[in-house]
Amino acid sequence: MNFDDKVIMLGKEIYKKVYDFVQTNKGDDDKLYRKAILKLNDGRKMEFLLELSLGEADVKIWNYNWNDELQSGQGDAFSIMPRTQYGFLISVNFYYLNNVNFYFTTSEKNYPYKKELTDEDMKKIVLYMNKLYELVDTLEYDKEATHSVNNLTYDAKKQYNIQQFNEAMQNVSESSVLPSVETAVNWWIDKFTGSINGGSIGDELHSFLAMAMVDKIFNKTPVYEKQSTIFRNFLSKRLMDELSKGREVHLDVDYGPSDILADAMEVAGIDSIKAPFKTHMIVGVNSVRVSVGYGAKYEEIYNNAKQKKMSFKK
């Protein structure tokens, strides 16, 4: 048996073990969730997709350091994809401390992007697969992680969001808006009335020069109180409408605003230059997250922790 056939055989045996384990241990409530989260006794975690039909679910593993040469928090990435255009497919990645990414993919049908492997590479992969095969027998079903709000299917998450909206509205007068909406709208108005655009476009030197020119135009384009009021009323209504339908709202600016944000600025007569470049905001019933500038991480500017912990009711 050649190397690829051996890896495929081991992969199918691992897949069968994981598949059988999930089918035996999943409950009726699990149909509300996108994937099962499983634990191995050495710290590894596995994902098994629940939304797909019989025999099609992928298996993924992440964040495990199986030896001291691998990066902390990266370790290895392992995937089994039973039905691809290349048939049964296995992919393995090792993230080493020297930032070299070793990857290997094989499949039942001829995979066109194969990497040439040394004998040492092949030994590592077989060792890895054999070790994983043994450890799959230690699987535990992580119900808490599986049953998290972020793991809900699209329809279930929509239903959950509507429930959260209705519960939150019990604490808000008819003429008012949710605190998350008020926070989001105030944040944008604060940016429009500031002294600089506040965004960034990436490359440090070019971003500095470009933003200096943008800020000159920014300062010559005032936003008046009447415009802020029109913007506030329009955007608040649109956000409340979307949230009432169970949708989180994305307010995005690349080199100009888009969708709902663009509509609100246009109605209010606010120049698009006032929107900070490369900015992304996610507005939910109980939270608001913002990323400002190229590649910036999201920061939470509002979080109703009490509401966030409420359980999902079917």
VOGU-3710 file (C-alpha; in Angstrom, 3 decimals, decimal comma):
1> mnfddkviml> 0,000/0,000/0,000  1,454/3,372/-1,003  1,661/6,375/1,305  -1,439/8,212/0,040  -3,618/5,105/0,222  -2,458/4,494/3,783  -3,366/8,062/4,833  -6,783/7,802/3,144  -7,453/4,479/4,886  -6,530/5,938/8,293
11> gkeiykkvyd> -8,626/9,021/7,559  -11,709/6,949/6,759  -11,318/4,978/9,977  -10,969/8,201/12,002  -13,993/9,669/10,248  -16,132/6,600/10,971  -15,226/6,747/14,669  -16,107/10,443/14,910  -19,294/10,077/12,864  -20,541/7,137/14,951
21> fvqtnkgddd> -19,707/8,981/18,173  -21,690/12,073/17,132  -24,711/10,077/15,986  -24,766/8,193/19,296  -24,340/11,227/21,536  -26,152/14,106/19,882  -29,545/15,096/21,275  -32,725/16,436/19,710  -31,699/20,017/20,556  -28,537/19,692/18,481
31> klyrkailkl> -30,493/20,251/15,263  -30,558/23,924/16,304  -26,765/24,149/16,044  -24,330/24,290/13,133  -21,669/21,932/14,451  -20,896/19,564/17,285  -17,867/20,549/19,386  -15,944/17,530/20,637  -13,006/17,221/23,059  -10,071/14,814/23,156
41> ndgrkmefll> -8,384/14,064/26,464  -5,104/15,725/25,346  -6,634/19,193/24,859  -7,564/19,021/21,199  -11,001/20,022/20,019  -12,915/18,801/16,993  -15,748/20,257/14,932  -18,297/18,039/13,215  -20,833/19,825/11,002  -24,415/18,991/11,942
51> elslgeadvk> -26,312/20,891/9,255  -25,266/18,711/6,335  -26,907/15,475/5,257  -25,732/11,969/6,134  -22,135/11,223/5,216  -21,274/14,751/4,048  -20,173/16,397/7,285  -16,581/17,613/7,513  -14,377/16,957/10,537  -11,938/19,643/11,690
61> iwnynwndel> -9,440/19,844/14,517  -7,662/22,960/15,801  -5,323/24,571/18,355  -3,228/21,661/19,467  0,543/21,526/19,999  1,511/17,930/19,438  5,214/18,704/19,902  7,412/21,549/21,157  8,314/22,728/17,643  4,816/24,023/16,933
71> qsgqgdafsi> 3,433/27,486/17,611  1,415/28,079/20,742  -2,241/28,596/19,876  -1,692/27,366/16,313  -0,216/23,888/16,482  -1,871/21,850/13,776  -4,945/22,016/11,567  -6,477/18,757/10,373  -9,537/18,345/8,141  -11,460/15,444/6,663
81> mprtqygfli> -13,847/16,281/3,815  -15,745/13,141/2,753  -17,321/14,491/-0,420  -15,301/16,858/-2,570  -14,704/16,984/-6,310  -11,631/14,853/-5,554  -13,550/12,330/-3,467  -12,599/11,665/0,166  -10,007/14,340/1,030  -7,632/14,835/3,968
91> svnfyylnnv> -5,663/17,996/4,735  -2,959/18,402/7,399  -1,117/21,621/8,388  1,654/22,076/10,940  2,451/25,622/12,107  6,074/25,599/13,252  7,799/28,106/15,546  9,993/29,331/12,681  6,764/30,388/10,893  7,164/27,714/8,237
101> nfyfttsekn> 3,772/26,249/7,402  3,999/22,580/6,442  0,904/21,383/4,629  -0,204/18,157/3,008  -3,368/17,212/1,138  -4,371/13,913/-0,396  -7,578/12,481/-1,802  -9,084/9,382/-3,409  -8,968/10,975/-6,844  -5,837/12,590/-8,215
111> ypykkeltde> -5,311/15,829/-6,281  -3,616/18,353/-8,623  -1,789/20,466/-6,015  0,261/17,830/-4,245  3,403/18,763/-2,375  6,571/16,698/-2,726  7,290/14,970/0,575  10,502/13,648/2,063  10,601/10,303/3,876  10,750/12,262/7,130
121> dmkkivlymn> 7,623/14,216/6,168  5,750/10,987/5,456  6,768/9,521/8,809  5,476/12,641/10,599  2,099/12,449/8,873  1,633/8,727/9,537  2,669/9,214/13,177  0,195/12,082/13,466  -2,649/10,066/11,921  -1,966/6,983/14,052
131> klyelvdtle> -1,878/9,065/17,231  -5,130/10,774/16,307  -6,775/7,440/15,508  -5,998/6,186/19,026  -7,066/9,407/20,746  -10,445/9,535/18,987  -11,483/6,812/21,440  -11,248/9,455/24,205  -13,796/11,818/22,606  -16,211/13,753/24,815
141> ydkeathsvn> -19,218/15,739/23,603  -18,787/19,385/24,685  -22,450/20,287/25,123  -21,724/23,739/26,555  -19,618/24,788/23,560  -21,997/23,125/21,085  -25,017/24,871/22,589  -23,556/28,394/22,435  -25,529/31,209/20,830  -22,809/31,782/18,229
151> nltydakkqy> -23,185/28,160/17,088  -26,910/28,402/16,312  -28,042/27,721/12,756  -29,124/30,739/10,715  -32,843/30,161/11,340  -32,376/29,404/15,049  -30,141/32,468/15,527  -32,766/34,620/13,818  -35,449/33,235/16,138  -33,185/33,801/19,153
161> niqqfneamq> -32,485/37,408/18,101  -36,202/38,144/17,718  -36,815/36,743/21,188  -34,010/38,899/22,594  -35,395/41,971/20,808  -38,897/41,441/22,209  -37,554/40,924/25,733  -35,327/43,991/25,499  -38,223/46,136/24,245  -40,133/45,419/27,461
171> nvsessvlps> -37,677/47,761/29,178  -37,895/50,500/26,534  -40,682/53,038/26,068  -42,530/53,087/22,732  -40,903/56,359/21,680  -37,364/55,190/22,517  -34,817/52,909/20,878  -32,674/50,117/22,275  -29,491/51,190/24,106  -27,398/49,339/21,500
181> vetavnwwid> -28,993/51,387/18,699  -28,507/54,641/20,603  -24,854/53,738/21,240  -24,244/52,915/17,569  -25,889/56,088/16,235  -24,096/58,321/18,757  -20,762/56,743/17,798  -21,181/57,673/14,127  -22,337/61,220/14,905  -19,334/61,651/17,190
191> kftgsinggs> -17,050/60,597/14,304  -18,768/62,941/11,834  -18,343/65,938/14,148  -14,742/65,232/15,143  -11,630/66,959/13,799  -10,245/64,107/11,643  -11,581/61,203/9,544  -10,049/58,707/12,005  -9,678/55,780/9,613  -6,643/54,275/7,881
201> igdelhsfla> -6,071/52,504/4,569  -3,212/50,104/5,251  0,341/50,875/4,080  1,741/53,138/6,792  3,435/55,841/4,663  0,759/56,046/1,975  -1,972/55,878/4,610  -0,388/58,804/6,487  -0,131/60,965/3,360  -3,584/60,036/2,082
211> mamvdkifnk> -5,251/60,573/5,445  -3,560/63,979/5,820  -5,215/65,058/2,550  -8,552/63,533/3,613  -8,455/65,358/6,946  -8,060/68,712/5,182  -11,261/68,061/3,233  -12,889/66,614/6,377  -12,392/69,873/8,292  -13,862/71,945/5,467
221> tpvyekqsti> -17,058/69,840/5,424  -19,107/70,653/8,536  -22,024/68,627/9,867  -24,812/70,737/11,311  -27,137/69,844/14,175  -30,125/69,515/11,826  -28,191/66,995/9,718  -27,256/65,006/12,819  -30,914/64,894/13,874  -32,052/63,642/10,458
231> frnflskrlm> -29,267/61,043/10,459  -30,134/59,929/13,976  -33,838/59,479/13,213  -33,290/57,679/9,909  -30,556/55,288/11,084  -32,306/54,549/14,411  -35,500/53,529/12,607  -33,642/51,327/10,111  -31,624/49,621/12,842  -34,718/48,955/14,948
241> delskgrevh> -36,530/47,530/11,909  -33,667/45,143/11,112  -33,133/44,041/14,709  -36,865/43,350/15,135  -36,559/40,830/12,285  -33,783/38,919/14,040  -30,873/40,303/12,038  -27,602/41,706/13,304  -26,762/44,832/11,291  -23,391/45,496/9,637
251> ldvdygpsdi> -22,506/49,160/9,058  -19,433/49,267/6,823  -17,100/51,871/5,352  -14,386/50,956/2,864  -13,404/54,192/1,123  -17,001/55,293/1,545  -20,101/54,130/3,421  -22,384/51,391/2,078  -25,970/50,141/2,429  -27,941/51,460/5,431
261> ladamevagi> -25,172/53,798/6,590  -24,824/55,301/3,116  -28,597/55,801/2,920  -28,682/57,556/6,301  -25,814/59,887/5,385  -27,340/60,707/2,013  -30,772/61,498/3,487  -29,121/63,762/6,057  -26,902/65,438/3,460  -23,700/64,344/5,230
271> dsikapfkth> -20,698/64,058/2,915  -19,268/60,521/2,641  -15,799/61,873/3,491  -17,020/62,154/7,097  -17,186/58,347/7,494  -13,877/56,916/8,796  -12,189/54,704/6,187  -11,967/50,927/6,692  -14,484/50,897/9,527  -16,867/48,054/10,356
281> mivgvnsvrv> -19,592/48,004/12,996  -21,852/45,114/14,037  -25,017/46,138/15,862  -26,991/43,528/17,813  -29,829/43,743/20,301  -27,412/43,556/23,229  -24,031/44,486/21,811  -22,157/46,825/19,475  -18,690/45,982/18,111  -16,474/48,269/16,023
291> svgygakyee> -13,272/47,886/14,033  -11,680/51,197/12,945  -8,853/51,249/10,396  -7,237/48,710/8,102  -6,876/45,300/9,811  -7,997/46,627/13,201  -9,501/44,256/15,769  -13,093/44,590/16,886  -13,760/46,375/20,167  -17,010/46,077/22,064
301> iynnakqkkm> -18,424/49,545/22,799  -21,708/48,251/24,248  -22,599/44,978/25,939  -25,773/44,245/27,869  -24,326/41,263/29,747  -27,544/40,488/31,601  -29,542/40,080/28,388  -26,699/38,254/26,675  -26,800/35,391/29,184  -30,475/34,632/28,706
311> sfkk> -31,111/31,097/27,447  -32,559/30,303/24,042  -36,171/29,157/24,122  -37,525/27,036/21,315
//
